[in-house]
Structures are given as structure tokens and as C-alpha cells.
Amino acid sequence: MLTGKRALVTGSTRGLGQAIARALAGEGCDVMLNGFGDAADIEGDRAALEAETGVRVRYHGGDLATEEGADALADAAMAAFGSVDILVNNAVIRHFHAAEDFPRAEWRKALAVNLSAPFYLIQRVLPGMRAGGWGRIVNIASVMGLAARAGRADYITAKTGLIGLTRAIAAETRLDANVTCNAICPGSVLTPNTEIKIAEFIAESGLPREEAVAEFLRMRGQAMGFIQPERVAKLAVFLCQDSSFDMTGAVMPIDQGRSATWLEQD
């Protein structure tokens, strides 16, 4: 259990981040939520999670595309809970362009949200972790941080950078008492964003949904189905527990062996 710990999870109003926030709250963590969405829906989910788990659940809509938004989110979490013991950098934006066609404004925003914001948040909360003698930083990278696909320059660059940031922070904290920094690299996770991509693929291909999903997964080398968000959340929780004390700087794929078998993909 993580009773009494205080967690900040970015991009946690839906999808994978929401699953991680729910899992941490279920372990006894106070949780600061962050992300976009309908205000009434976010408040309903926040209140329901708080009532279900009995922990403090707060929300801050800091825009991680800006330095000021990242700082405001970290400050709000520390003001609400006193400190942040667990930071999960999960928020992400994605674009799909060939490099020569990539709008530079989208490139800048992707790097701001996907890479700079995690650095700013770590910079803000790490002193408190060191002072308290306990801290866990979990960066949600991707299999796309371990290899590449065409048309994903921003995402691949940012996720590769996030893995580098994970190792850099692990190197800086490895002599600190009980402060760790690790990265998780999921494969294709079934999230609302994935559902949007599936709908687009169905429209483009004209395939029935079941066939379209199978082809969607085959093209990604993940024939056993989608990774369920709750499975990734369980790994994140483990990395936050005392039993993971000896693990820092680790980069862990959770992708059905996809990143271990690139040469076998069609």
C-alpha cells in the first residue's frame, strides 16, 4: 500500500493517465489530477474517485504546453498536499506528418508537452522528494521511444528524449535516499485516442470494425490485442512501492514482446 503518499499524475482525466490515477488512489495515495475535458465530467469523476477510495483527489487544469502551466500545476499539487511524493509524467499530444510537411508550431507544442513539461515538473518536485527521503518518478514513454515509424517525428523524438531524461534523473538521484526514476514503454494501449484512430482507419479502409481492429494491430506488430490501461497502471504502482527500491533508470516495455522482435514484423 501507498497510504499517505501524495501523487501528481499528468494527463489523468481519461485513458491511461486516468487508470494510473485510479490505481494509485486505490493504494491509498492522495492524487492531483490534470488534463483537459468537459469541466462537469472531470468534476464528476474526481468526486466519484474521492468517495470510492477515501483519499483526497484534486484537479488542476495547468496547460503543459507552457512553462507557466507546468509550474502552476506543480505548485498547486504542493499547496494541496504539502509535497509531491510520486510524479507520473503521462500527458501527451500526438501529430501525424512527414518531416518536410510538419508544421513548426505543432512540433514546438509536442516537445513542450511531451518532453519539456516532464522536466519542469521534475525540477519543481524533486527538492521535496530529496528533503523527505522518498520519491518516485515514473515517466510514460513508448515503444516509439525504442524504435521509429514514418510520420511520427515529434512523438518519437519526445519519447526517446523522455527515456534519456529518465536515465539522467536516475543518475542524479541514485545516491539519494529512496528516490527513483523509471520509464514505462507501452505498446498500443486501448484509450480514447486509440478509438479515434481506429474510427479513422475504418473510414479509410472500409473494413468492418473487427477486421479493422485486427489489421490495425497487425500493422503495429501486436497481434495479441491491445494493452489494457489497467495493466500498465499496475506496473506504475509497482514502481512506486517500496519493493521497487533497487530499480532506477530502468526502461520497461509493456508491449507483448513487440520491441524485442522488430525484425519479425511484417
N, C-alpha and C positions, 0 to 999 in steps of 0.2 A: 504493500500500500504506500501511497504518497501523501498521506493525510497531513494537512498543514502546509504543504508546498504551494507556491504561487506560480502560475504558468501564464505565459503570453503566447498565443497561437495566432499567427497571421493568416489571412485568407480562410477564416474559420466560420463563415456564415453559411457555407454549403460545401458539398463534396468531401474531398479528402481531409481538408482542414477541420471541417465540422466533425468528422469521425474521430480525429485525433483529440479535439477539444472534449468531445463526449467521453472518450476513453479516459482521459486524464481526470475529468470531473468525477467519473465513476471510481477512480482510485483515491479520491479524497482531495484533489487539488482545487484550489480556487483558480478560476480561469478568466482571463481577459480575452474576449472575442474581438475579431477585427475583420472587416471585409465590406463588400457592397451588397446591396439588395434592397427590397422593399422594407421601409422602416418598421411597419407594423408586423411583418413576418419575422424580422430579426428580433424584435422585442418579444414576440410570442415564443420563439424558440429559446431565447435567453431565459425568460421567466420559467418556461417548462423545464429546462435543464437544471435550473437552480432548485426548483421544487422537487424534482426527481432525485437529485443527488444530495441535497442539503449543504452544498458548498456555495460560496459566493461566486456568481457569474456576472461579469460586467461586459460592456461593449464600448468600443471606441472606433469611430469611422475614419481614423487617420489615413490619408491618401499616401500610400507608399511610393508614389511616383515623384514625391518631393522630399527633400531632406527635412523640411519643417514638419511634414506629416509624419515621418518616421520618428522624429524626436518627440513630437506631441503624443504619439501612441505609447512610446516607452515611458514618458513622464506620467501619463495617465495611469498606466499599469502600476507604476511605483507609488503613485499617490493613493490609488485604491487599495493596494495590498501591503504597502510598506517596502517591498522589494520584489524582484522577479527571480525565482529560483530556476525556472525552466523556460527556455525560449525555443519555440518551434518556428523556424522560418519556412513557411509553406506557400505564402502568397505568390501568384504567378500570373503573367499575361503572356499570350502567345500570338505570333503573327505568322503568316504563310506567304513568303515572297521569295523569288530568286534574288540572289545578292545584287545584281545590277538594277533590279526594279524596287529594291527595298526603300520605302520612304524613311528618310533620316529621322524624322520626328518619332516614328514608331520604333526605330532602332534605339533612340535615346531613352524612350519611355520603358522599353523592355529591359534594358540594362539597369535603369533606375529601380524598377520594381523587383526584378529577379535577382539582382546582384548587389547594387549599392545599398538598398534598404536593409538586407540582412547584415551588412557590415555596420551600418549606422546603429541598428538595434543592438548588435553585439557590443559595440563600443559603449553604448549607453548603459547596458545592464551588467556587463562583466565586472565592473568595480564592486558592485553589491554582492555578486556571487563570490568573489575573492574574499571580501570582508566577512561574509557569512560562513566561509569554509565549505560551501556546497553549491554546485551549479551544474546544469545540464543544458547544452545547446544541441539541438537536432535540426540539421538543415535538410530539407526535402529537395534533393537533386533529381536525377532522372537517368534512365538508361541512355538518354540522349546526351548525357554528360560523359559517357564512356565510349561513344561512337557517334556517327553522324548520318543524317539523311538529307537529301536535297530539299531546299526550300524552307529550312528551319534555322537559318544562320543566327538569329537573335537568341532563340531558345537554347540551341546547342552551345553557343558561346557563353551564355549566362550560366547554364548548368555546369559546364566544365569549370568556369570560374568559381562557382559555389563549392565545388569539390576542392579546388585549390584553397579557398578561404577556410574550409573546414580543417584542412591539414595545417594551415598557417596558425589558426587559433589553437588547435591542439598542441602545436609546438610551443606556443607562448604560455599555455596553461598547464603543461604536463607536470610541472613541479609544484603547482598549486594544490592545496588540499581538496580532493574530491570535486574538481571541476573538469568536465569532459566536453568534447565537441565531436560529434559524429555526423555522418551523412547517410541518408537512405536514398536509394536509386530505384524508384518503382518503374515497372513496365507500364503497359496500358491499363489504367485504372478506370473502372466504370463510375464516372462522375457526370454531373450535368453538362460540363463542357464536352465530354466524350459523346453524350447523347446528341448534342448539336452536330458534331462531326459525322456521326452515324446517319442522322437525318439528311445531311448534305450529300453523303455518299449514296444513300438510297435514291435521292432525287437525280443525281448524276448518272447512276448505273442502271436505274430502273429495276433493280433486283427486289424481290420480296425481303422483308426485314431479316428473317432467319438466314437467308443466303447472304445478304449484305453484311450482316454481323460476322459470319464465318469468313467471308472474303476480307473484311476489314481487319480481322485478327490475323489471318494468314499473311497478309501483306506486312504485318508487323512482327511476324515470326513468333506468334503467341497463340498457338492452336488450341491450348487447353482452356481458353476462356479468359475473361477479364480478371485482373487482380481486384479483389473486393477491398474497398476502403478500410473496412474493419480489420483486415489482416495487416495492412500497413500500420494502422493505429496501434495494434498490439506490439509490433516491433518498436514503434516510437516509445510506447510506455516502458518496454523493457530497457531501452537505452536511458530512461530517466530513473530507473530503480537503482538501489544501492548495489545490487548484484552485478551491474554493468560497470562497476568502478574501474576495472582494468582495461576497459575499452575506450580509447580516444584516438581521433584521427582516422577512424575506420570508415570505409565507404562500402555500404552493403546493398547490393542489388536485391530486389524482391521482384523477380521478373520471369519466373518459371524456367530459368536457365537461359533466357534469351541472350544476355550479354556474354555468356560463356560459350556460345555456339554460333557466333556470327557467320562463320564460313559455311554452316549448314543451311543457311536461309536461302530461299528461292530468290 
